[in-house]
Amino acid sequence: MNQSIKYPISLSGVVFYWENDRYYELFENGVREEMTREVFESRSTEYNQNGTPIMIIDDKQIDLLLQIWSQAPYKIEKERLQFYFDFSIITLEEYNHFNSLRKDS
């Protein structure tokens, strides 16, 4: 039985994000749990050793992707856009903007 994947990582996985040298674990309800670099490194190592799926995202990676999407709306991935919004990586305004670009292309 095929099950569609809502996000680029399983919900049993862990999403880490860093922005301006600040480290966070992100949750689907938009909550960010800030941590030190040392805690970030030890937790990501621990999750890796336990086989827990993790995704590490940084703000520069997001900025670059948003620039690409602005110039090539046909490349906008609906699931990834939703994921970034649900985890509060992008704002509602950005979400709506890229959704409208995607629909217009």
C-alpha positions, 0 to 999 in steps of 0.5 A, a space after each residue: 500500500 503506497 502512502 503519500 509523504 506529506 513532508 520531505 522527512 518522516 514525521 518520526 524524524 527530527 528537524 534541526 535548523 540554524 539561523 544567524 549562528 543560533 541552533 534550533 529543533 523545529 516542530 510541526 506546530 511552529 515551535 522552535 527549541 533553541 539549543 547551544 552548538 554543543 547540544 545541537 552537535 551531540 543530539 544530531 550525533 545521538 540521533 544518527 547513531 540511533 538511526 533516527 531520520 534527521 534533516 538539517 537546514 540552514 537559513 542560507 539554504 532556504 534563501 537560495 531556494 527562495 531565490 531560485 523559486 522566484 526566478 523559476 516558479 515551475 520548480 516550486 515543490 508544493 510539499 517542501 513549501 508546505 513543510 517550510 511553512 508548517 515548521 515556521 521556516 517561512 512566513 505566511 506572506 512568503 508561503 502565499 507569495 510562492 503558492 500564487 507563483 506556483 499556480 500562475 506558472 
